[in-house]
């Protein structure tokens, strides 16, 4: 899909029916025919137009035959069965003396703000257009990072009540998203640094101020992402320790039960074959005295072992530190 926009009389963007000099060409997942049409109209190389159509394309800057291309990574929120997930997609901003072209596989939130007028931008000043987009894109990263932090806190609250696999998987997805964001922000910062050194920015004080704002927002997003990533990493390690501790407690309980059941089983194996048992045909109640004696001994032995296992620190109960009587006396 290809749309054309020009700067109107009041400074707002207006949709144009066709390509014209000084316009902004918004290309969203364009076809080969649409790319060839824009190449013929704008004079921009086809490989530049199709560079951002690769999802794995890295953020970079390129200059060729009077055309400047800046590819930056943009945050994208995708809806899934397990909730929203966060990733990044490359977007290319290309300009020459005649026009500004943006190319992306999906619709971009920042560009939508340009179209609706929420953010003022001029198509006639290409460098200002690129810097404004970079500034709004960094702000969008900060918004997504806040959403990730809120979602992390909500999942942590749910995991305090009950720990399920779904919450752990969601935390893992958020951790992966922060890794993508961290890598993309670092690459965007390098692209902005290259643009800030360009002559078109260095000679204009207004563009220098805008470039400084972009740098501040980008660095803030990088620091925020690193903080959230470290917090989430520590949280995942803590929950891993809790899960391991719960597994150890379950195994300890099963071990105690197994030991307790092994005692009567062992005694019954020794005596059951050569001893008359109750309700056996031809056996009176008086002849089963040894049976009841063995059963009573097994029961007493099982109870003794159960008490010992419960009282042993680290097996039946968690060891506690001894109270410091000296400190008590000092307090008194």
N, C-alpha and C positions, 0 to 999 in steps of 0.2 A: 504494500500500500504506500502511495506517495501523495503527499499534500504539500501545497505551496503557501507560504505566508509572507506578507510584506508589512512594514511599519506604517500604521495609519496616521491620520492627521493629529490625533490626540496622544500619540506615542504608543498606542496599543497595537497588537498584531491583528491583522485582518487576513482572511483567507483569500488567496488569489486563484483564479480559474486555471492558470497555466504558468509555465516558467517565465520569469522576467529578470532582468538585471537587478541586483540588490535584494533578491528574495532569500528566504530560508526554505530549503527543501528538506522536509521531514520524511524519511524513508524507514518504514517498519516492515521487516522481513520482505524486502522487494524481490520481484521475479527477475529473471534474466532480461526480459524485454524492457522492464522498467529501468534496470541498471543501464542498459544500452541507450535508452532515451536520455537519461540524465548525463551520461558520458558525452553524448553528442551535443547537448545543450550547454553544459557547464564547462566542458573541456577538462574535467577531472579524470584521472586515469581509472580504469575499471578495477584494477587490483586494489586501489585505495577504497573504492566504494564497497568492495566485497570483503575487506579485511575484517570488519567487525561482525561479519556473519558467521564466523567461527567461534563457538562457545569457549574454546580454549585459548583464544587469542590473548596475548599478554598486553598489559598497558604499556604504551610507548608513544614516542613522537617521531614523525617522519616529514621530511621536506623534499619536494621534487617538482621541478619545472614550474615554480611560482605557486604551487599548492602546498598547504600546511595541513597535516593530519595529526590529531591528538586522540589516541584511544585511551579511555579511562574505564575502570570497572565501576559498575553501579549496583547498589543493593536491590535485591528482588525478593519479595515475599510471595512464597508459593503455598497454596492451600493443599493440605493432604488429609488422609483419614485420621492420622495421629495428631493433627493440629497444624498450625502454620510453621513452615520451615523457611530459613533464610539462606540465600545464596547470592552470587554476583554474576553479572553479565557484562560483556564489553560493549561499549558504545563509542562510535567514532564521530568526532566533530572535524569536518574538513572545510577549508575555506580557501578562496582565491580572490582575485579582484572583483569578480562578478557576483558571487553568491556564497552562502553558508549551507553546508549539507550535514545532516545528522543521520547516521545509519545504526540500526539496532535490530535484533531479532524480535524483541517484544516492545510493547509500549512502555515508555519511561514516565515515571511520576513527575520528575522535574520538568520535562518537556510539556507535559499536560498543564502544569502550572504556568508555563510561558504562554500556552495557547489560550487558556482561560483568563489570563490577565492578573493572576495572583502574584506573579513576579514580572516586573517590567524589564524588558530586554529589547535591544535594537538590532535589527537585521543588517543595518548599514555599517555598523562597527563590528567587524568579525572578532577582533581580539577581545572586546568587551563582552561579546556573546559567549566566547569560550570561558573567560574568567568567571562570568556570572553563573554559567552552568556548573563549573567546578565548585564554586562556593555553595550553591544550592545542593549539589551532589554530596558534599561533605556534611552539610546539615542533615541531609537524608540519612547518611550513615549514623549520625548521632541519634536520630529518632529511632532507627532500627535497633541500635544498641540499648537504648532505654527500654524498648519493648522486650528485648531478650532478657534484660535484668529483671523486669517485672514478671515475666514468665518463669524465670528461674526461681524467684522468691515464692511464687504460687506453688510450683512443683515441690519445693522444699517443705512448705507447709503441709501439703498432702502426704509427703513421705514421713513426716513426723507422726501421722496417725496410722498409716499402713504403708508398708514398703512393697510395691509391686514392680514387675518387670517393665510395665508400660512407662512409669515415671522415670526409671533409670534410662530407658531408651530415649525418652524425650530430652533428658539432660545430656545424653551423648550427642544427639542431633544439634543441640544448642552449642555444645563445645566445638563440634565440627564447623558450625556457622561462624563462630568467633575466629577460628583458624583461617577460614576463607576471607573474612573481613580484614583480619590483620595483614594478610598477604596483599590483598587488593589495595588497602590504604597506603601501604608502603610503596607499592608500584605507582599509585596515583600521585604520591608526594614527589616521586622522581620526575614524573611527567610535568607537574606544575613547576618544579625547580627549573626544568629546561625551558618552559615557556616564560618564566619570570626573567630569564637572562636574555630574552629576545629584544631586539632593538625597538620593536613597536611598543613594548611595555616600559622599557627603561627610559624612553624619551617623554613619557606622559605621566605627570604626577598623579592624575586621577586613576589611571590604570595601575600605577604602583601601589596606591592605597588599596585598590581592589585585590591586587595580588597578595598583599600582606594579609588581608582578611582571609583569603583562601588558605594561606599557609597556617594561620592561627587555627582556623576551623579544622584543617586536616590533621595538624599535630594534636589538637585536643581529641579528635576522634581516635587517633592512634593510641594515645595514652589511655583513654577510656576503654578501648578494646583490650589493651594489655591488662588493665586492672580486672575487668570482668573475666578475662580468660584465666588469669591466675586464681581468682576466687572460685571459679567453677571447677578448675583442676583440683584445688584443695578440697572442695566439697565432694567431688567424685571419689577422691582417695578416702575421705572420712566415711562415706557411705559404703565403700568397699570394705573398710575395717569393721563397720557395724555388721555387714552381711557375713563376713568371716567369723566374727564373734558369735553371731546367732547360730551359724552352722556348727561351731565348736560346742555350744551349749546343747544343741540337739544330739550330736554324736555322743556327748558325755552322758546324757540321759539314757540313750539307747544302750550304751555300754553297761551302765549300772543295771538296767533291766535284764540284759543278757547274762550278766554274772549271777544275778539273783535267781534266774530261771535255771541256770546250769547246776546249781547246788542240789536241789531236789531231784533233778533229772539224773544226775550222777549217782546219787544214793539209790534211787529206784532201779537204776540199771544194775547195781551191785546185788540188790536183794530181791528184786521182783521175780526172778526166774526160779529160785529155790525156796520161796517162802509162801505159805498159804495166805491168800488174800480174802477179804470179806466177800460174801455173796458167791464164792466159788462152790461148785457142786460137791457135796460130801464134806465140806469144811464147816465146823461149828465156830461160834463166836469166840470161844475160849482158845481155840487154836490159832487165832489171828492176833494174839497179844504182841508178838514180835513186830508184826506189820505196823500196828498203831505206835509202837515204841519208835520204830524207824521214822515214821511220818512225823512224830513229835520232834525227834532229833533234827530232822531236816528243816522243819519249820523254825525251831530255835536257832539253828545255824544260819538260816537265811536272814532272820531278823538281826542277828549279831553282825553279819556281813553288811547288811543295809545300813545299820547305824554307823559302822566304821567308814563306809564309803561316803556317807553324807557328811561326816565330820572331817574327812581328810581334805585339807586346803588344796584348791586347784582341781579337785575331782567332783566332790559333792557340793562345795560351797566356794565362794570367792574369798581368797585370803584378805584379811583386814589388817591394817597397821595397828600395832599396839598403842594403847593410849599412853601419853606421856604424863606420868603422875607428877613429875617435877613442875611441869607447866601449870597443872591444876593448883598445886600448892602455892605457886607464885601468884596466880590470879586471886586466890583467897586472901 
